[in-house]
Amino acid sequence: MLMDRIFATISMVLLVSFMGVVLWFVGRPALIVVTSVCLAMGIYDFYRDLKRGSSHFGKE
């Protein structure tokens, strides 16, 4: 379960960083709204998964 949390945290940080760079350089209002909504849904799912403590590697 620890590996799930590590991989999830690293991937979420990288996704938010990448989208931040894209938004910074493109800066279109519609892109900002769509990306913000998608990131919010992803962060909510990330938080919910970590809080629930589910494991995607099978039974450990």
C-alpha positions in Angstrom: 0.0 0.0 0.0 2.9 2.3 0.6 4.1 1.9 -3.1 0.6 3.0 -4.2 0.8 6.2 -2.2 4.3 7.0 -3.4 3.4 6.4 -7.1 0.1 8.3 -6.8 1.8 11.3 -5.1 4.6 11.5 -7.7 2.2 11.2 -10.6 -0.1 13.8 -9.2 2.7 16.2 -8.5 4.1 15.7 -12.1 0.6 16.2 -13.6 -0.1 19.4 -11.7 3.4 20.7 -12.6 3.0 19.9 -16.3 -0.4 21.5 -16.5 0.8 24.5 -14.6 3.6 25.0 -17.2 1.1 24.6 -20.1 -1.4 27.1 -18.5 1.4 29.5 -17.8 2.7 29.6 -21.4 -0.7 29.3 -23.2 -2.9 31.3 -20.9 -6.2 31.0 -22.7 -9.2 31.5 -20.4 -11.1 28.5 -21.8 -8.1 26.3 -21.3 -7.6 27.5 -17.8 -11.2 26.7 -16.9 -11.2 23.2 -18.4 -7.8 22.3 -17.0 -8.8 23.6 -13.6 -11.9 21.5 -13.5 -10.1 18.4 -14.7 -7.3 18.8 -12.2 -9.8 19.4 -9.4 -11.5 16.1 -10.3 -8.2 14.3 -10.4 -7.1 15.7 -7.1 -10.4 14.8 -5.5 -10.1 11.2 -6.8 -6.5 11.1 -5.6 -7.5 12.2 -2.1 -10.4 9.8 -2.0 -8.3 6.9 -3.0 -5.6 7.7 -0.4 -8.2 8.2 2.3 -9.9 4.9 1.5 -6.5 3.0 1.5 -7.2 0.9 -1.5 -4.4 -1.0 -3.2 -4.0 -1.6 -6.9 -1.1 -4.1 -6.5 -3.4 -6.8 -5.2 -3.5 -8.4 -1.8 -0.4 -7.6 0.2 
